[in-house]
Amino acid sequence: MSKGKVIVGMSGGVDSAVAAYLLKEKGYDVIGVTLKSWEGEDNRCCEIDEARNTAFKLSFPFYPWNTVMNFREKIVEPFIDDYLRGRTPNPCVLCNRYVKWETLIHIAKIKDAEYVATGHYARIEKMNDRFAVGIAKDKSKDQSYMLYNLTQEDLSHTLFPLANLTKSEVREIAKDIGLSVAEKGDSQEICFVTDGNYADFLERERQNEIPKEGNFLDTKGNVLGKHKGITHYTVGQRKGLGLALGYPAYVKEIRADRNEVIVGSIEEIFDKTIICEKINFMGISPLKENEAINAKVKIRYHHAGENAKIECFGDKLKITFENRVKAAAPGQSAVFYNDDGLVLGGGIITRLLKK
């Protein structure tokens, strides 16, 4: 007896291929879907042929789905706007909610499917009568940070078949069943900037809006030299500054309105308090005005996390860390976890406070 119909988002890689296989083995009626989101020379995000081959081998229906216009509107244009404002955006967080899940759930309704699934390394658990994403078994591949923005409705229809598997186990499964993608490498860059050169991408997209050279300043306001344009830099960056100061210099702040890049010593790029907006609560109900909780907070994907106090004021959160954190960058996400590794919520870093 079927456990239900599930739409599996397939990237053309090994993770989503094995996810589809595992669901089929468990008795789900699987339908594979690849979202074509970007038209470029290297479509690693939309490898339709490999996904179709997997579906053919495993004997389930497969459909490509065009999301190019939606992806540009909701992901690419905001990404460019953020960089021009001196921020360090995280497009994958927005894409998961506003393109991948929004589209997969739309397709599920069309196909009368109860669930959607992907090859993400994460788990879903219930806490406080709410759904929460949690850290996967393979902590080195865990993607819970990137999924904090999903809604309760999204999670109520979502399956993560790889939650209790390591990457090596996934590859072994793929080998055992003869999938051609068993040894395919992982994607490392943002799908629409495949060479990792954000400055060149921005130049191609918004040539007439790209800020030109301006001043490097230290934290006291002294001019140290000329920078190449703010889109070449991110908070915490050390390499490529071209400054000889007698000490290692790091980007501390980008002031887009003045076309200035502020640099400082390693000590000067640590922060104690940050402000977040565009909050999504996951494992807990939204905090009330002046309500506070304690949690472990990650300020970027590869951050180990730091204990912090999280306070609500209006539609913003003030996060004060127990120990200062390095290079908190406006535009990135702060995601907070409980002791069991479940996501309580998260938001976009907008400001750093000196105290």
TASUL-V921647 format. One record per backbone hydrogen bond with DSSP energy under -0.5 kcal/mol. NH is the residue of the N-H (numbers start at 1). CO is the residue of the C=O. If there is no record, write none. Layout:
nh=NH co=CO
nh=NH co=CO
This chain:
nh=3 co=27
nh=6 co=29
nh=7 co=115
nh=8 co=6
nh=8 co=31
nh=9 co=7
nh=9 co=117
nh=10 co=8
nh=10 co=33
nh=11 co=9
nh=17 co=13
nh=18 co=14
nh=19 co=15
nh=20 co=16
nh=21 co=17
nh=22 co=18
nh=23 co=19
nh=24 co=20
nh=25 co=21
nh=26 co=22
nh=27 co=24
nh=28 co=23
nh=29 co=4
nh=30 co=28
nh=31 co=6
nh=32 co=61
nh=33 co=8
nh=34 co=63
nh=35 co=33
nh=36 co=34
nh=36 co=65
nh=37 co=35
nh=40 co=38
nh=43 co=41
nh=44 co=42
nh=46 co=43
nh=47 co=11
nh=47 co=44
nh=48 co=46
nh=51 co=47
nh=52 co=48
nh=53 co=49
nh=54 co=50
nh=55 co=51
nh=56 co=52
nh=57 co=53
nh=58 co=54
nh=59 co=55
nh=59 co=56
nh=60 co=55
nh=61 co=30
nh=63 co=32
nh=65 co=34
nh=67 co=36
nh=67 co=65
nh=71 co=67
nh=72 co=68
nh=73 co=69
nh=74 co=70
nh=75 co=71
nh=76 co=71
nh=77 co=72
nh=79 co=75
nh=80 co=76
nh=81 co=77
nh=82 co=78
nh=83 co=79
nh=84 co=80
nh=85 co=81
nh=85 co=82
nh=86 co=83
nh=87 co=82
nh=88 co=330
nh=89 co=87
nh=90 co=331
nh=93 co=90
nh=94 co=90
nh=95 co=91
nh=96 co=92
nh=97 co=93
nh=98 co=94
nh=99 co=95
nh=100 co=95
nh=101 co=96
nh=102 co=97
nh=103 co=99
nh=104 co=100
nh=105 co=101
nh=106 co=102
nh=107 co=103
nh=108 co=104
nh=109 co=105
nh=110 co=106
nh=111 co=107
nh=112 co=109
nh=113 co=108
nh=114 co=5
nh=115 co=5
nh=116 co=157
nh=117 co=7
nh=118 co=159
nh=122 co=120
nh=123 co=134
nh=125 co=132
nh=127 co=130
nh=130 co=127
nh=132 co=125
nh=134 co=123
nh=135 co=341
nh=137 co=163
nh=138 co=165
nh=139 co=137
nh=141 co=138
nh=142 co=138
nh=143 co=121
nh=146 co=143
nh=147 co=143
nh=147 co=144
nh=148 co=145
nh=150 co=147
nh=155 co=151
nh=156 co=152
nh=157 co=153
nh=157 co=154
nh=158 co=155
nh=159 co=116
nh=163 co=160
nh=165 co=162
nh=170 co=166
nh=171 co=167
nh=172 co=168
nh=173 co=169
nh=174 co=170
nh=175 co=171
nh=176 co=172
nh=177 co=173
nh=178 co=175
nh=179 co=174
nh=182 co=179
nh=184 co=181
nh=193 co=190
nh=196 co=193
nh=198 co=196
nh=201 co=197
nh=202 co=198
nh=203 co=199
nh=204 co=200
nh=205 co=201
nh=206 co=202
nh=209 co=206
nh=210 co=206
nh=210 co=207
nh=214 co=227
nh=215 co=259
nh=216 co=225
nh=217 co=261
nh=218 co=222
nh=221 co=218
nh=224 co=216
nh=225 co=216
nh=227 co=214
nh=232 co=229
nh=233 co=230
nh=236 co=251
nh=237 co=234
nh=241 co=238
nh=245 co=243
nh=250 co=264
nh=251 co=237
nh=252 co=250
nh=252 co=262
nh=253 co=262
nh=255 co=260
nh=256 co=85
nh=256 co=254
nh=258 co=255
nh=259 co=255
nh=259 co=256
nh=260 co=255
nh=261 co=215
nh=262 co=253
nh=263 co=217
nh=264 co=250
nh=268 co=265
nh=269 co=265
nh=269 co=266
nh=270 co=267
nh=271 co=325
nh=272 co=353
nh=273 co=353
nh=274 co=319
nh=275 co=351
nh=276 co=317
nh=277 co=348
nh=280 co=346
nh=282 co=344
nh=283 co=343
nh=284 co=344
nh=290 co=312
nh=291 co=288
nh=293 co=310
nh=295 co=308
nh=296 co=337
nh=297 co=295
nh=297 co=306
nh=298 co=335
nh=303 co=300
nh=306 co=297
nh=308 co=295
nh=309 co=320
nh=310 co=293
nh=311 co=309
nh=311 co=318
nh=312 co=291
nh=313 co=316
nh=316 co=313
nh=317 co=276
nh=318 co=311
nh=319 co=274
nh=319 co=317
nh=320 co=309
nh=320 co=318
nh=321 co=272
nh=321 co=319
nh=322 co=307
nh=325 co=271
nh=327 co=269
nh=329 co=327
nh=330 co=328
nh=331 co=332
nh=331 co=349
nh=332 co=329
nh=334 co=347
nh=335 co=298
nh=335 co=333
nh=336 co=345
nh=337 co=296
nh=338 co=342
nh=341 co=338
nh=343 co=133
nh=344 co=336
nh=345 co=336
nh=346 co=280
nh=347 co=334
nh=348 co=277
nh=349 co=332
nh=350 co=275
nh=351 co=275
nh=353 co=273
